[in-house]
Amino acid sequence: MATMKLITFRHPEGPRPGVALTETICLDLIAADPSLPRLWNDLFGHMEHIYELADRWHEPSGIIDGVPMFRMGKYPLLPPIVSPPKIMAVGLNYRDHAEEQNKTPPAAPMFFSKAMTCLQAHLGPIALDDDLTQVDAEAELAVVIGKAGRRIDRDDAESHIAGYMCMNDVSDREAQYADKQFFRGKSIDTGGPCGPWIVTPDELPPLAHGLQITGSIGDEILQHSNTDQLIFPIDELIAHISRHMTLLPGDIISTGTPAGVGVFRDPPRFLQPGDVVEVSIEGIGTLTNPVIAV
């Protein structure tokens, strides 16, 4: 099986699932098979059929901008998972990020949640109210759960993964430090860009280990690391969080950010209107979001 790029796009009838077959050509899954569910949360149980559809349509027969094919850009992309049951993120999970704060790596994963209303799509704006002056970008690898489970063994964790995507854990540092916990500061509207797509694990290294990850603002690279810097690898994160909590299809786990975030730079580098933020992960893609004032 080849790796697939799973997208959700804004169709006139509502959010629709698709597959990016090439850099320019996409497959509308509902047009290809109207019996399929409309959201990836419910589609992950139909992946064998989706692979069959992608294989069938992978060699376009000249029917472009018709049913069921369309050109990338015809419809705006949405977050790949538009209604995740949960968004969980991990604090202090890169060795180099712990070192830049002179902190001892934690003994166990530290999870926090982000509100679903924070989600933003590839190319969608990170919108800053005028009183948000200490907002930071955090490049992260996100895991999307494809199969429900509780008390998942580490050895079985990979079978619960639908795929991986880029995520930007945008953080209002003022709220984060004032509250002495993460939820409000990590949940500002448009503060959870993700995508552009979910990449299935087929041709990636096991558990997405050893992938280059970068975070940049314009031409300036602030973060440059590798997922081999993860203190707690993905299978351990899944086992830990599912010990007393059921993971559901469509759940998002953002696995932490490497060194170089703006708040720890001298001087600090917070987001400003006019910035363009990118998160790039080897083998997965690049997530791009402009910053605007509202």
Order of alpha helices (4+ residues) and beta strands (2+ residues): beta-beta-beta-alpha-alpha-alpha-beta-beta-beta-alpha-beta-beta-beta-beta-beta-beta-beta-alpha-beta-beta-beta-alpha-beta-beta-beta
